[in-house]
Amino acid sequence: MKYARLIILSIAVALGCTHFTACSTPPSARVAQVQTLRAVGEAAKASMDATTQLLKQGTITLDKWQKVATFYDTKFQPAYTVAVYAANSDLSSVSSPDLTNLLNQLLSLASTLTAK
């Protein structure tokens, strides 16, 4: 369980703490530094991978994993695909606030799986 929390926290830190308010970096600097399509896509995939690992370890139920997988497949991934297409596959393009919001929702959903 601590392993999963560490992974999810690492993802949030890698994104410049976009989901958590304890960071002191101004939002405009965070956007310019880390919220590219590549970073957002990698963070979402890492979150999904971590959730799958929790399922394999027996830490979470199939139902809990399915909630995250459904959100990833039906909400995040379609929006990400459209964003990548709109950016002509330039993954260094800045992510839209809407896509970043979906990532934050995914991270939040995944982090609730390990909460007591």
TASUL-V540812 format. One line per field, one symbol per residue. phi: phi as a letter, one per 30 degrees, with the letter a starting at -180 (. if undefined). psi: psi as a letter, one per 30 degrees, with the letter a starting at -180 (. if undefined). Layout:
BEGIN
phi=???
psi=???
END
This chain:
BEGIN
phi=.ddddddddddddddihdcccddcdeedddeddbddeddddddddddddddddddddidbdddddddddddddccdedddddddddchidddddddeddddddddddddddddcdd
psi=eeeeeeeeeeeeefgghffkgfkfkkeeeeeeefhleeeeeeeeeeeeeeeeeeeefgelleeeeeeeeeeeefeeeeeeeeeeefghgjffkkkleeeeeeeeeeeeeeffffk.
END
